[in-house]
Amino acid sequence: MKTVLCYGDSNTYGYDPSNGFRYPEDIRWTGRLQKLLGVDHRVIEEGCNGRTTVFDDPFEGWKNGLSYLRPCLNSHKPVDIVVLMLGSNDLKETFHASAARIADGAGTLVKEIQDFTSEKQGFVPQIILVSPPEIGEGIAGSPFYGAFYENAIQRSREFPKEYKRVADEYGCIFFNAAEYIKPSAEDSLHLTPEAHAVLAEKLSEVISGIE
């Protein structure tokens, strides 16, 4: 059995933009992924609302994705595959981060995974580096407007190029989520049930192809 660790933010947690709660397990892409992959894989959900790559949020610093990564890997080892999808929250105005800087933050996490697992479990998992979905054009009408501004839209559109650069540098599998899914009209950030289904299907194809 292969262990698949899904490390991400609210779109891995399964935030429901229609009510602010959480989608049921059978709606979330992680739950759907488990069903698609079957008994030969164990899918672990590690999504946290507001999680960044390497930035300390001034109000919720504990959501820094780097600080929790080693304990998470250690708790779930041995880990065979890591699906890493972070970066959307780094687009918040408070961080003033370019797409390149955000991708480099994701690269820091990739290196942390590689270094830590090499030492602690004796082998490095296959890492699928996911370039997050774009920020929707309706962000000005989103409940999250103020944390995110219109400039986040263009920076999110630059993610695929920058994440591909990082994936190539560290030998990861690159996956461009924006090629397949868009955020909801409700808040321009979080995924619809339909998008969760598509993401699960596409990632299952990638994971099934890993020997």
C-alpha positions as a printed NumPy array, in Angstrom:
array([[  0.   ,   0.   ,   0.   ],
       [  1.242,   3.487,  -0.901],
       [  0.69 ,   6.423,   1.43 ],
       [ -0.304,   9.66 ,  -0.311],
       [  0.066,  12.807,   1.794],
       [ -1.978,  15.768,   0.535],
       [ -0.474,  18.902,   2.051],
       [ -2.305,  22.113,   1.317],
       [ -4.572,  24.951,   2.362],
       [ -8.347,  25.464,   2.467],
       [ -8.85 ,  23.868,  -0.938],
       [ -7.285,  20.679,   0.439],
       [ -9.246,  21.062,   3.684],
       [-12.41 ,  21.338,   1.623],
       [-13.713,  24.812,   2.455],
       [-17.261,  25.281,   1.165],
       [-17.621,  28.814,  -0.28 ],
       [-21.407,  28.655,  -0.105],
       [-21.546,  28.538,   3.693],
       [-18.015,  28.773,   5.128],
       [-18.096,  25.243,   6.502],
       [-16.452,  22.084,   5.184],
       [-17.527,  19.842,   2.341],
       [-18.291,  16.231,   3.312],
       [-15.562,  13.673,   2.749],
       [-17.211,  12.302,  -0.386],
       [-17.184,  15.792,  -1.954],
       [-13.626,  16.812,  -1.057],
       [-11.032,  16.   ,  -3.713],
       [ -8.999,  14.079,  -1.178],
       [-11.935,  11.822,  -0.309],
       [-12.744,  11.351,  -3.981],
       [ -9.084,  10.593,  -4.661],
       [ -9.13 ,   7.831,  -2.053],
       [-12.143,   6.251,  -3.724],
       [-10.573,   6.467,  -7.17 ],
       [ -7.225,   5.014,  -6.081],
       [ -8.774,   2.247,  -4.003],
       [ -7.3  ,  -0.03 ,  -1.391],
       [ -3.773,   0.051,  -2.81 ],
       [ -3.382,   3.646,  -1.603],
       [ -3.972,   5.458,   1.684],
       [ -4.781,   9.143,   1.172],
       [ -4.026,  11.459,   4.104],
       [ -5.683,  14.881,   4.253],
       [ -3.489,  17.646,   5.649],
       [ -5.318,  20.808,   4.628],
       [ -5.425,  23.938,   6.777],
       [ -7.4  ,  27.092,   6.034],
       [ -5.056,  30.019,   5.427],
       [ -1.87 ,  27.944,   5.227],
       [  1.009,  29.644,   3.402],
       [  4.213,  28.225,   1.987],
       [  6.794,  29.901,   4.237],
       [  5.189,  33.17 ,   5.37 ],
       [  4.143,  33.977,   8.931],
       [  0.698,  35.52 ,   8.866],
       [  0.725,  38.554,  11.216],
       [ -2.515,  37.371,  12.817],
       [ -2.259,  33.594,  12.467],
       [  1.438,  32.769,  12.353],
       [  0.817,  29.125,  13.12 ],
       [ -0.42 ,  28.667,   9.544],
       [  3.091,  28.765,   8.099],
       [  3.353,  25.595,   6.018],
       [  7.054,  25.175,   6.686],
       [  6.821,  25.049,  10.477],
       [  4.352,  22.141,  10.505],
       [  5.859,  20.159,   7.643],
       [  8.443,  18.097,   9.5  ],
       [  6.077,  17.026,  12.317],
       [  3.497,  16.121,   9.683],
       [  5.927,  13.995,   7.675],
       [  7.179,  12.333,  10.814],
       [  3.655,  11.469,  11.985],
       [  2.696,   9.801,   8.74 ],
       [  5.942,   8.154,   7.642],
       [  6.677,   6.234,   5.587],
       [  5.193,   8.526,   2.949],
       [  5.396,   7.393,  -0.67 ],
       [  3.805,  10.341,  -2.487],
       [  3.287,  13.975,  -1.472],
       [  0.742,  16.146,  -3.27 ],
       [  1.808,  19.701,  -2.415],
       [ -0.68 ,  22.458,  -3.271],
       [  0.123,  25.743,  -1.555],
       [  0.618,  29.344,  -2.649],
       [ -2.832,  30.893,  -2.958],
       [ -2.705,  32.447,   0.503],
       [  0.738,  33.879,  -0.25 ],
       [ -1.07 ,  36.185,  -2.685],
       [ -2.554,  38.108,   0.233],
       [ -1.667,  41.773,   0.14 ],
       [  0.091,  41.604,   3.488],
       [  2.931,  39.507,   2.018],
       [  3.627,  41.61 ,  -1.125],
       [  4.961,  38.45 ,  -2.785],
       [  5.569,  37.937,  -6.494],
       [  4.614,  34.684,  -8.209],
       [  8.303,  33.809,  -8.425],
       [  8.818,  34.385,  -4.7  ],
       [  5.781,  32.269,  -3.868],
       [  7.001,  29.448,  -6.096],
       [ 10.39 ,  29.651,  -4.401],
       [  8.567,  29.232,  -1.088],
       [  7.   ,  26.067,  -2.453],
       [ 10.502,  25.012,  -3.466],
       [ 11.65 ,  25.461,   0.116],
       [  8.948,  23.023,   1.183],
       [  9.962,  20.55 ,  -1.51 ],
       [ 13.562,  20.615,  -0.332],
       [ 12.402,  20.184,   3.258],
       [ 10.425,  17.108,   2.259],
       [ 13.359,  15.642,   0.373],
       [ 15.927,  16.295,   3.102],
       [ 13.752,  15.155,   6.001],
       [ 12.42 ,  11.966,   4.427],
       [ 15.85 ,  10.984,   3.193],
       [ 17.043,  11.067,   6.78 ],
       [ 13.975,   9.821,   8.658],
       [ 12.451,   7.176,   6.404],
       [ 15.392,   6.258,   4.204],
       [ 13.87 ,   7.254,   0.882],
       [ 12.403,  10.351,  -0.739],
       [  8.74 ,  10.284,  -1.767],
       [  7.608,  11.258,  -5.219],
       [  6.425,  14.864,  -4.977],
       [  3.616,  16.229,  -7.135],
       [  4.002,  19.999,  -7.083],
       [  0.618,  21.528,  -7.86 ],
       [  0.395,  25.026,  -9.279],
       [ -2.783,  26.323,  -7.569],
       [ -5.939,  27.467,  -9.365],
       [ -6.143,  31.082, -10.45 ],
       [ -7.803,  33.741,  -8.332],
       [-11.192,  34.519,  -9.858],
       [-11.91 ,  37.769, -11.649],
       [-14.685,  38.54 ,  -9.165],
       [-12.327,  38.896,  -6.207],
       [-13.476,  42.494,  -5.641],
       [-16.885,  41.113,  -4.664],
       [-15.507,  38.318,  -2.505],
       [-15.908,  38.139,   1.286],
       [-12.113,  37.829,   1.285],
       [-11.559,  41.102,  -0.536],
       [ -9.238,  43.209,   1.568],
       [ -6.965,  40.266,   2.272],
       [ -6.742,  39.75 ,  -1.503],
       [ -6.869,  42.544,  -4.073],
       [ -7.204,  42.59 ,  -7.842],
       [ -3.439,  42.323,  -8.317],
       [ -3.636,  38.75 ,  -7.006],
       [ -5.391,  37.704, -10.207],
       [ -2.459,  38.39 , -12.503],
       [  0.099,  36.995, -10.071],
       [ -1.901,  33.758,  -9.824],
       [ -1.822,  33.503, -13.617],
       [  1.963,  33.519, -13.436],
       [  2.017,  30.481, -11.146],
       [  2.283,  27.753, -13.819],
       [  5.511,  29.088, -15.293],
       [  7.117,  29.638, -11.9  ],
       [  5.962,  26.359, -10.357],
       [  7.163,  24.472, -13.419],
       [ 10.579,  26.089, -12.928],
       [ 10.688,  24.897,  -9.324],
       [  9.4  ,  21.419, -10.19 ],
       [ 12.129,  21.02 , -12.787],
       [ 14.771,  22.252, -10.353],
       [ 13.858,  19.715,  -7.678],
       [ 12.808,  16.796,  -9.851],
       [  9.102,  16.908,  -9.004],
       [  6.08 ,  16.007, -11.07 ],
       [  4.479,  19.279, -12.17 ],
       [  0.692,  19.588, -12.182],
       [ -1.093,  22.744, -13.321],
       [ -4.454,  22.808, -11.526],
       [ -5.539,  25.934, -13.414],
       [ -5.545,  23.904, -16.612],
       [ -8.543,  21.958, -15.317],
       [-10.361,  23.948, -12.618],
       [-11.415,  27.438, -11.574],
       [-12.543,  28.859,  -8.223],
       [-16.189,  29.362,  -7.36 ],
       [-18.181,  32.454,  -8.295],
       [-19.121,  32.848,  -4.613],
       [-15.712,  33.993,  -3.426],
       [-13.235,  33.641,  -6.343],
       [-10.956,  31.51 ,  -4.157],
       [-12.488,  28.199,  -3.175],
       [-13.511,  25.231,  -5.26 ],
       [-16.969,  23.991,  -6.18 ],
       [-17.928,  20.334,  -5.746],
       [-17.5  ,  19.931,  -9.51 ],
       [-13.962,  21.289,  -9.343],
       [-13.135,  18.925,  -6.477],
       [-14.307,  16.018,  -8.637],
       [-12.201,  17.085, -11.608],
       [ -9.116,  17.671,  -9.478],
       [ -9.443,  14.23 ,  -7.906],
       [ -9.835,  12.573, -11.289],
       [ -6.829,  14.301, -12.848],
       [ -4.573,  13.705,  -9.856],
       [ -5.602,  10.069,  -9.681],
       [ -4.397,   9.679, -13.257],
       [ -1.026,  11.131, -12.312],
       [ -0.69 ,   9.046,  -9.168],
       [ -1.76 ,   5.845, -10.904],
       [  1.081,   6.392, -13.368],
       [  3.717,   6.457, -10.633],
       [  5.521,   3.121, -10.378]])
